[in-house]
Amino acid sequence: MIWQTEKDVLLTQINMQGIELSELNDALGDRAARLQELENRLDEQTQTTRALRRTVADALGGFTSEELQVSIENGRVKVSLSENLLFPSASVNLDPKGIDALGKLAQVLKANPDVNIMIIGYTDSLAIRTQRFRNNWDLSVLRATTIATILQEKYGLSGKRLTASGQAEFQPVASNETEQGRALNRRTEIFLIPKLDALMEVLNEDHITSEAAEE
């Protein structure tokens, strides 16, 4: 009788372990499916960003590499525009050629309403102090807000999609010791940011699932 009881206990333990292994396999299967879905979403996002870059590059194909460059940076399309294309020195008055470039970019953005726009102005390290500009911060910010205003008021982009800021001289891409380097630093960068709703939905669902499992 004792032997039978021990046998029953052993069988029960084996059955319980079998159930736990089955549950673990199910959980691993669910996790693998979630990871695959996340990977698919990331791939879709990458393809979307690359397609947007090609479209922007095609739209701005009439400008030289010294005037502007289109690239991908941290999952965003970056359009870097030189001061010579956009503004006279120490000014926030847009050059007609710069307005034309912004118009071509705006056409792409109108066709892609799920893309937000972040505009950042930069200067070189030479200090500026005029009646209008107290310092390089003022100049960099006002250049960015000038572009945002043109995109909104002239080309009809929603202000909800636009963010404008300045970095003054504090994010150089070249040495400020030479005129050539300072010219490269005097620029405006426009980042085109595809919305990540689908990707965030997967991440949020995964987070909720993880919290429920911990409880």
KOLKOL-545753 format. One line per field, with one value per residue (C-alpha): x, y negated, z. Coordinates in steps of 0.2 Angstrom, whole numbers, plus 2048, in hexadecimal, padded with zeros to 3 digits. Last residue first. Example, Ala and Ser with C-alpha at 12.3 -4.5 7.8 and 13.67 -1.06 7.14 Angstrom:
2
xx	[844, 83E]
yy	[805, 816]
zz	[824, 827]
This chain:
215
xx	[806, 816, 80D, 801, 80F, 818, 808, 805, 817, 815, 805, 80E, 81C, 810, 806, 816, 81B, 80A, 80A, 81C, 819, 826, 832, 839, 847, 84B, 85D, 862, 874, 882, 88E, 893, 898, 8A2, 8AC, 8B0, 8B5, 8C1, 8C3, 8B0, 8B4, 8A6, 895, 892, 885, 887, 888, 876, 86B, 85A, 848, 839, 82B, 81E, 811, 804, 808, 7FF, 807, 800, 80E, 80F, 808, 80E, 81E, 823, 820, 82A, 838, 838, 837, 847, 850, 84A, 851, 862, 863, 85D, 869, 877, 876, 86B, 864, 85A, 865, 874, 87F, 887, 894, 89E, 89C, 892, 87F, 872, 85F, 854, 844, 83A, 82C, 81F, 81B, 809, 803, 80F, 809, 809, 81B, 821, 819, 821, 832, 830, 82A, 838, 845, 83C, 83C, 84F, 851, 847, 853, 84B, 84D, 853, 864, 876, 87C, 86F, 863, 85D, 869, 879, 874, 875, 866, 867, 858, 858, 84C, 849, 84E, 85D, 864, 85F, 866, 862, 86F, 86D, 876, 887, 87F, 877, 865, 85A, 857, 84D, 83D, 847, 851, 840, 838, 848, 848, 836, 838, 847, 83C, 82D, 839, 840, 82F, 829, 839, 835, 823, 829, 836, 828, 81D, 82B, 82E, 81C, 81B, 82B, 823, 813, 81D, 827, 817, 810, 820, 820, 80D, 811, 820, 816, 809, 816, 81D, 80C, 80A, 81B, 817, 806, 80E, 81B, 80E, 804, 813, 817, 805, 807, 817, 80E, 800]
yy	[73B, 73D, 745, 737, 72A, 734, 734, 721, 71E, 729, 720, 70F, 715, 71B, 70B, 701, 709, 705, 6F3, 6EF, 6DF, 6DC, 6CE, 6C2, 6B8, 6A7, 6A1, 68F, 68A, 67F, 68D, 691, 67F, 67F, 68E, 685, 675, 67F, 681, 685, 697, 6A1, 6A9, 69D, 6A0, 691, 682, 67D, 68C, 685, 68C, 68E, 69C, 69E, 6AB, 6A2, 692, 69B, 699, 68C, 687, 674, 673, 684, 688, 675, 674, 683, 67C, 66C, 675, 67E, 66E, 666, 674, 673, 660, 65E, 66C, 664, 654, 645, 644, 636, 627, 631, 63D, 64C, 657, 661, 674, 679, 679, 686, 687, 696, 69A, 6A9, 6B0, 6BD, 6CA, 6D2, 6C5, 6CC, 6C4, 6B3, 6B7, 6BA, 6AA, 6A1, 6A6, 69E, 68E, 68E, 68F, 681, 676, 67A, 674, 664, 661, 661, 651, 657, 64E, 64F, 654, 655, 664, 674, 67B, 673, 678, 68A, 696, 6A7, 6B2, 6C0, 6CF, 6D8, 6E9, 6E3, 6D9, 6DC, 6D0, 6C2, 6B4, 6A2, 693, 69B, 6AB, 6A1, 69E, 6A4, 6B5, 6AE, 6B8, 6C7, 6C6, 6C4, 6D3, 6DE, 6D9, 6DD, 6EE, 6F1, 6EC, 6F7, 706, 704, 702, 712, 71B, 715, 71B, 72C, 72E, 729, 736, 743, 73F, 740, 752, 757, 751, 75B, 76B, 769, 767, 776, 780, 77A, 77F, 791, 792, 78D, 79A, 7A8, 7A3, 7A5, 7B6, 7BB, 7B5, 7BE, 7CE, 7CD, 7CA, 7D9, 7E4, 7DF, 7E4, 7F4, 7F8, 7F4, 800]
zz	[7C7, 7BE, 7AF, 7AE, 7AE, 7A0, 795, 798, 792, 783, 77E, 780, 775, 767, 768, 768, 757, 74F, 755, 751, 747, 73A, 73F, 732, 739, 732, 736, 734, 730, 735, 73B, 729, 727, 737, 731, 720, 72A, 734, 747, 74A, 746, 73E, 743, 751, 75E, 76A, 75F, 761, 764, 75E, 75F, 754, 755, 747, 745, 74F, 745, 737, 726, 71A, 70F, 712, 724, 72C, 722, 722, 735, 739, 72E, 738, 748, 744, 73F, 74F, 75A, 752, 752, 764, 76B, 762, 76C, 770, 75E, 758, 75D, 75A, 764, 75B, 761, 755, 75A, 74A, 74A, 74B, 748, 74C, 743, 749, 73D, 73F, 732, 732, 725, 717, 707, 710, 715, 704, 6FE, 70D, 707, 6F6, 6FE, 70B, 6FC, 6F4, 703, 704, 6F2, 6F7, 706, 716, 722, 732, 730, 737, 726, 719, 71B, 714, 707, 70D, 71F, 71A, 71B, 723, 71F, 72C, 72A, 73B, 741, 74B, 73C, 72A, 71D, 711, 70E, 709, 701, 6FF, 6F9, 6EB, 6E9, 6DB, 6E2, 6F0, 6EC, 6E8, 6F9, 702, 6F9, 6FC, 70F, 710, 709, 715, 724, 71E, 71C, 72D, 735, 72C, 732, 744, 743, 73D, 74B, 757, 750, 751, 763, 767, 75F, 768, 778, 775, 771, 781, 78B, 783, 786, 798, 79A, 793, 79E, 7AD, 7A9, 7A7, 7B7, 7BF, 7B7, 7BD, 7CF, 7CE, 7C8, 7D6, 7E3, 7DD, 7DD, 7EF, 7F4, 7EB, 7F4, 804, 800]
